[in-house]
Amino acid sequence: MNAEFILGESKYIDFAVSSKTIDQFVIVSAGYELKDDNGEVITSGQCDIDGHTVSALITPSSRGRFILEINYSIPPEQRKARVLVNVI
């Protein structure tokens, strides 16, 4: 998944979460890290959880390419998702 921002924008990145092994599940926690090309964390925080959707509100502070990494928990599993963020 990719997302494009214009410098100065704040936008939500939403993930629809599903499980192949569990029909009824609860996302108990979710957080994010926005990393630069070198893998250094620029910012981090908690995500909003609404049912089976996880949302992160990010505001990149400079132009470039970043990786948004979402970490969320559906016990007993800990899962991750990544988005390439391009800021122009």
VOBA-1610 file (N, C-alpha, C; in pm, whole numbers, padded with zeros to 5 digits, always signed):
BEGIN
Met+00084-00117+00000Met+00000+00000+00000Met+00089+00124+00000Asn+00048+00225-00073Asn+00121+00352-00080Asn+00028+00467-00043Ala+00085+00574+00011Ala+00010+00695+00041Ala+00092+00815-00001Glu+00027+00915-00057Glu+00097+01036-00099Glu+00046+01155-00019Phe+00139+01236+00029Phe+00109+01356+00106Phe+00173+01476+00038Ile+00113+01591+00057Ile+00178+01719+00026Ile+00227+01771+00160Leu+00349+01822+00164Leu+00408+01869+00289Leu+00311+01963+00361Gly+00288+01937+00489Gly+00197+02016+00570Gly+00062+01949+00594Glu+00033+01842+00519Glu-00094+01771+00538Glu-00089+01680+00660Ser-00205+01665+00724Ser-00230+01564+00827Ser-00342+01476+00773Lys-00316+01346+00766Lys-00418+01255+00712Lys-00419+01125+00791Tyr-00539+01064+00792Tyr-00552+00931+00849Tyr-00516+00827+00744Ile-00442+00726+00787Ile-00417+00606+00708Ile-00496+00495+00778Asp-00590+00434+00706Asp-00679+00334+00763Asp-00644+00194+00712Phe-00656+00095+00802Phe-00635-00045+00769Phe-00758-00124+00809Ala-00814-00198+00716Ala-00921-00292+00749Ala-00854-00424+00784Val-00877-00472+00905Val-00810-00591+00956Val-00904-00711+00946Ser-00850-00823+00900Ser-00926-00948+00895Ser-00838-01060+00950Ser-00902-01170+00984Ser-00829-01285+01036Ser-00873-01409+00960Lys-00777-01487+00916Lys-00808-01613+00846Lys-00836-01726+00944Thr-00797-01707+01070Thr-00812-01816+01167Thr-00923-01792+01270Ile-00964-01666+01288Ile-01063-01635+01391Ile-01176-01554+01329Asp-01300-01602+01340Asp-01414-01528+01285Asp-01446-01404+01367Gln-01455-01419+01496Gln-01484-01308+01587Gln-01355-01273+01661Phe-01307-01152+01644Phe-01184-01112+01710Phe-01192-00967+01753Val-01105-00931+01846Val-01098-00794+01898Val-00954-00747+01885Ile-00936-00629+01830Ile-00804-00565+01826Ile-00790-00494+01960Val-00697-00540+02044Val-00688-00486+02179Val-00595-00365+02189Ser-00500-00353+02096Ser-00411-00238+02098Ser-00350-00219+01960Ala-00312-00095+01931Ala-00248-00065+01801Ala-00167+00063+01815Gly-00049+00061+01756Gly+00037+00178+01756Gly+00108+00189+01623Tyr+00175+00303+01603Tyr+00246+00323+01476Tyr+00382+00386+01499Glu+00469+00366+01401Glu+00598+00434+01392Glu+00614+00482+01249Leu+00653+00608+01231Leu+00686+00663+01101Leu+00837+00669+01094Lys+00895+00595+00997Lys+01040+00581+00987Lys+01092+00642+00858Asp+01216+00694+00862Asp+01279+00746+00741Asp+01343+00632+00662Asp+01408+00665+00550Asp+01470+00563+00465Asp+01576+00480+00537Asn+01635+00536+00644Asn+01738+00464+00719Asn+01680+00378+00831Gly+01547+00380+00844Gly+01482+00302+00948Gly+01475+00372+01082Glu+01517+00498+01087Glu+01512+00574+01211Glu+01370+00625+01236Val+01322+00610+01358Val+01186+00651+01392Val+01179+00804+01399Ile+01089+00861+01318Ile+01067+01006+01314Ile+00961+01045+01418Thr+00854+00967+01423Thr+00746+00990+01519Thr+00674+00859+01544Ser+00603+00851+01656Ser+00527+00732+01689Ser+00406+00772+01772Gly+00312+00680+01784Gly+00194+00710+01864Gly+00097+00594+01864Gln-00018+00618+01925Gln-00124+00518+01932Gln-00221+00536+01817Cys-00276+00426+01769Cys-00375+00428+01661Cys-00515+00429+01721Asp-00611+00477+01643Asp-00752+00465+01677Asp-00799+00328+01630Ile-00883+00264+01711Ile-00939+00134+01676Ile-01091+00149+01674Asp-01151+00111+01562Asp-01296+00115+01547Asp-01340-00019+01488Gly-01380-00111+01575Gly-01417-00244+01529Gly-01297-00316+01470His-01301-00342+01339His-01190-00410+01271His-01111-00314+01183Thr-01116-00184+01215Thr-01038-00084+01142Thr-00941-00016+01236Val-00816-00005+01192Val-00710+00063+01266Val-00672+00188+01186Ser-00664+00304+01253Ser-00633+00430+01186Ser-00519+00502+01256Ala-00426+00555+01176Ala-00316+00635+01229Ala-00321+00773+01165Leu-00320+00877+01246Leu-00316+01014+01196Leu-00170+01057+01195Ile-00118+01085+01075Ile+00022+01125+01066Ile+00035+01260+00996Thr+00143+01331+01032Thr+00176+01461+00974Thr+00326+01462+00947Pro+00368+01413+00831Pro+00512+01415+00800Pro+00564+01559+00801Ser+00683+01579+00858Ser+00736+01715+00876Ser+00839+01755+00771Ser+00867+01666+00677Ser+00962+01700+00570Ser+00928+01619+00445Arg+00982+01662+00333Arg+00962+01589+00208Arg+01050+01464+00206Gly+01006+01364+00132Gly+01086+01243+00119Gly+00998+01119+00124Arg+01066+01006+00136Arg+00998+00876+00145Arg+01008+00825+00288Phe+00899+00772+00337Phe+00892+00721+00474Phe+00819+00588+00473Ile+00836+00514+00582Ile+00762+00390+00601Ile+00678+00407+00727Leu+00548+00388+00712Leu+00457+00386+00826Leu+00439+00241+00865Glu+00478+00207+00987Glu+00463+00070+01035Glu+00359+00068+01146Ile+00254-00012+01124Ile+00146-00028+01221Ile+00167-00159+01294Asn+00161-00156+01427Asn+00170-00275+01511Asn+00038-00291+01583Tyr-00026-00408+01570Tyr-00153-00427+01639Tyr-00162-00568+01694Ser-00246-00581+01797Ser-00255-00707+01869Ser-00397-00763+01863Ile-00404-00888+01815Ile-00525-00970+01822Ile-00481-01095+01899Pro-00497-01095+02031Pro-00442-01205+02111Pro-00481-01343+02056Pro-00386-01433+02050Pro-00251-01426+02103Pro-00149-01372+02000Glu-00197-01320+01886Glu-00106-01275+01780Glu-00069-01128+01794Gln+00053-01097+01750Gln+00101-00959+01734Gln+00129-00944+01585Arg+00064-00847+01521Arg+00077-00832+01375Arg+00132-00695+01338Lys+00181-00686+01212Lys+00235-00561+01160Lys+00189-00540+01017Ala+00178-00413+00980Ala+00148-00375+00842Ala+00234-00254+00809Arg+00268-00239+00681Arg+00353-00127+00638Arg+00292-00055+00521Val+00317+00077+00518Val+00272+00162+00409Val+00390+00251+00368Leu+00415+00260+00239Leu+00514+00353+00188Leu+00448+00490+00177Val+00507+00590+00241Val+00453+00726+00240Val+00548+00815+00163Asn+00495+00882+00059Asn+00573+00973-00023Asn+00523+01114+00005Val+00613+01203+00048Val+00576+01341+00079Val+00642+01433-00024Ile+00558+01510-00095Ile+00610+01602-00196Ile+00591+01745-00154
//
